[in-house]
Amino acid sequence: MTHPALLRLLLLMSPSFPVGGFAYSSGLEQAVAERLLVDADGLEDWLRAIIERGPVWNDAVLMAQAHKLVAAGDAINELVVFAEALAGSKERLMEQQNLGAAFIEAVRASGLGLPATLCDGLAYPIAVGTIAAGQELDRGSTLTAYLHGVTSNQIQCAIRLGVLGQNAGVALLAKLEQTILQTAEAASNSTLDDLGSSAIMAEIMNMRHETLHSRIFRT
């Protein structure tokens, strides 16, 4: 990847890019409330599960497919509808679409070009894959950056919820490096046939979060 392309990718995946991911926990807050996550070891197991065989894996597959379609000049409309059908709860769908809309709006405000294949209602990973392909950014590098960002956001959520401290959070992010790299490589070469989640508890926590009485996060 050239230096300009790397800078463009760092811009799109920067924590300062105004997407608003800090407002969403993807069900993690519910898991903490139910005492399923109480320490760094439990959080590590949780993150490995959702990255390798849970909703984050599915997001990575969707992103890779969006990147391939846009790079080939094909429409992504059917993929957008498919992503909606995969959302396991109302809040999961809201999170994905809100982040996707915010990402596209931030890209538009930045002056970067938007691909002609762009359409409404894009889930966040599809929006990222679409924009990255339009910017001719490498698919594998984009997936790695995306997965790193999602993992980092989950750890930050856990820190805010008192599961672990800042230093332990950084250590855990470093510990998950190989998981992120291997998942990015697998997703880069995936097809829609590779979609599937067995992280059932993570999906249930996302559903139950809607009824959590007092909460910090929107999901």
C-alpha positions in Angstrom: 0.0 0.0 0.0 1.4 3.4 -1.0 1.8 6.1 1.6 -1.2 8.2 0.3 -3.4 5.2 0.3 -2.3 4.4 3.9 -3.1 7.9 5.0 -6.5 7.7 3.4 -7.3 4.4 5.2 -6.0 5.8 8.5 -8.3 8.8 8.0 -11.4 6.7 7.3 -10.7 4.4 10.3 -9.5 7.0 12.7 -11.3 7.2 16.1 -11.7 10.9 15.4 -13.7 10.2 12.2 -17.2 11.4 13.2 -19.1 8.1 13.0 -20.2 8.0 16.6 -19.2 4.4 17.4 -18.5 5.3 21.0 -22.2 5.5 21.6 -22.8 1.8 20.8 -21.7 -1.3 22.7 -23.3 -4.0 20.5 -24.8 -5.7 23.5 -21.6 -5.6 25.6 -23.3 -3.4 28.2 -26.0 -6.0 28.7 -23.4 -8.8 29.1 -21.7 -6.7 31.8 -25.0 -5.9 33.5 -25.8 -9.7 33.6 -22.3 -10.4 35.0 -21.3 -12.5 32.0 -18.2 -10.3 31.7 -16.4 -9.4 34.8 -12.7 -9.3 33.9 -10.1 -9.1 31.1 -10.0 -12.9 30.6 -13.7 -13.1 30.1 -13.6 -10.1 27.7 -10.9 -11.7 25.7 -12.9 -14.9 25.2 -16.0 -12.8 24.3 -14.1 -10.7 21.7 -12.4 -13.8 20.1 -15.9 -15.4 19.7 -17.6 -12.4 18.1 -14.6 -11.7 15.8 -13.9 -15.3 14.6 -17.4 -16.8 14.6 -19.9 -14.1 15.6 -21.5 -10.9 14.3 -18.2 -9.2 13.7 -17.2 -12.1 11.4 -20.4 -11.6 9.4 -19.7 -7.9 9.1 -16.2 -8.6 7.8 -17.7 -11.0 5.1 -20.2 -8.3 4.1 -17.5 -5.7 3.9 -15.4 -7.9 1.7 -18.3 -8.7 -0.6 -19.2 -5.0 -0.9 -15.6 -4.2 -1.8 -15.5 -6.9 -4.5 -18.8 -5.7 -6.0 -17.9 -2.1 -6.1 -14.4 -2.8 -7.5 -16.0 -4.8 -10.3 -18.5 -2.0 -11.0 -21.5 -4.1 -9.8 -24.5 -2.9 -7.8 -24.7 -3.6 -4.1 -28.5 -3.3 -3.6 -29.1 -7.0 -3.0 -26.3 -7.1 -0.5 -27.8 -4.2 1.4 -31.1 -6.0 1.7 -29.3 -9.2 2.7 -27.5 -7.3 5.5 -30.8 -6.0 6.8 -32.1 -9.5 7.0 -29.1 -10.6 9.0 -29.7 -8.1 11.8 -30.8 -10.1 14.8 -32.6 -7.3 16.6 -34.0 -3.9 16.2 -31.1 -2.2 18.0 -28.6 -4.2 15.9 -30.2 -2.9 12.7 -30.4 0.6 14.1 -26.7 0.5 15.1 -25.5 -0.7 11.7 -27.6 1.7 9.7 -26.9 4.7 11.9 -23.1 4.1 11.8 -23.3 3.5 8.0 -25.2 6.8 7.4 -22.8 8.7 9.7 -19.8 7.2 7.9 -21.0 8.2 4.5 -21.9 11.7 5.6 -18.4 12.2 7.1 -16.9 11.0 3.9 -19.0 13.4 1.9 -18.0 16.3 4.3 -14.3 15.4 3.9 -14.4 16.0 0.2 -13.6 12.4 -0.7 -15.4 11.1 -3.8 -18.4 8.8 -3.3 -18.8 5.8 -5.7 -21.8 5.8 -8.1 -22.9 2.5 -6.6 -23.8 4.1 -3.3 -27.4 3.6 -2.1 -29.5 4.3 1.0 -29.7 2.2 4.1 -26.1 0.9 4.1 -25.0 -1.1 7.1 -21.7 0.2 8.4 -19.4 -2.6 7.1 -21.0 -2.3 3.6 -20.5 1.5 3.7 -16.8 1.0 4.6 -16.3 -1.6 1.9 -18.0 0.5 -0.7 -16.1 3.6 0.1 -12.8 1.8 0.4 -13.2 0.2 -3.0 -14.2 3.5 -4.5 -10.9 4.9 -3.1 -9.1 1.9 -4.5 -7.9 0.9 -1.0 -6.7 -2.7 -0.6 -9.4 -5.0 0.7 -7.2 -6.9 3.2 -5.8 -3.7 4.7 -9.3 -2.2 5.0 -10.6 -5.3 6.7 -7.7 -5.3 9.1 -8.2 -1.6 10.0 -11.9 -2.1 10.4 -11.6 -5.1 12.7 -8.9 -3.3 14.8 -11.3 -0.4 15.1 -14.3 -2.5 16.1 -12.2 -4.4 18.7 -10.7 -1.2 20.1 -14.2 0.2 20.5 -15.5 -2.9 22.3 -12.5 -2.6 24.7 -13.2 1.1 25.3 -16.8 0.2 26.1 -15.6 -2.4 28.6 -13.3 0.2 30.2 -16.1 2.7 30.6 -18.2 -0.1 32.1 -15.5 -0.9 34.7 -14.5 -4.4 33.4 -10.8 -3.5 33.1 -8.5 -0.5 33.1 -6.7 1.4 30.3 -3.4 -0.5 30.6 -5.2 -3.9 30.6 -7.2 -2.7 27.6 -4.1 -1.9 25.6 -2.6 -5.2 26.5 -5.7 -7.0 25.4 -5.8 -5.2 22.1 -2.2 -6.2 21.5 -3.0 -9.8 22.5 -5.8 -10.0 19.9 -3.5 -8.9 17.0 -3.2 -12.4 15.4 -6.9 -12.9 15.8 -7.6 -9.7 13.9 -5.0 -10.5 11.2 -6.2 -14.0 10.6 -9.8 -13.0 10.5 -9.1 -10.2 8.0 -7.3 -12.6 5.7 -10.1 -15.2 5.9 -12.8 -12.6 5.3 -10.8 -11.1 2.4 -11.1 -14.4 0.6 -14.6 -15.2 1.7 -17.9 -15.4 -0.1 -21.5 -15.1 1.2 -21.5 -18.8 1.7 -19.1 -18.2 4.6 -21.6 -16.2 6.6 -22.7 -17.7 9.9 -22.6 -17.0 13.6 -22.4 -19.3 16.6 -21.9 -16.5 19.2 -25.5 -17.0 20.3 -25.0 -15.2 23.7 -23.7 -12.1 22.0 -26.9 -12.0 19.8 -29.1 -12.5 22.9 -27.4 -9.7 24.8 -28.0 -7.4 21.8 -31.7 -8.3 22.0 -32.0 -7.9 25.7 -30.3 -4.5 25.8 -33.5 -2.9 24.5 -35.1 -3.5 28.0 -32.1 -2.6 30.2 -33.5 0.0 32.6 -30.4 2.3 33.0 -27.8 2.3 30.3 -24.8 4.2 29.0 -24.9 3.0 25.4 -27.5 3.0 22.7 -27.1 -0.7 21.9 
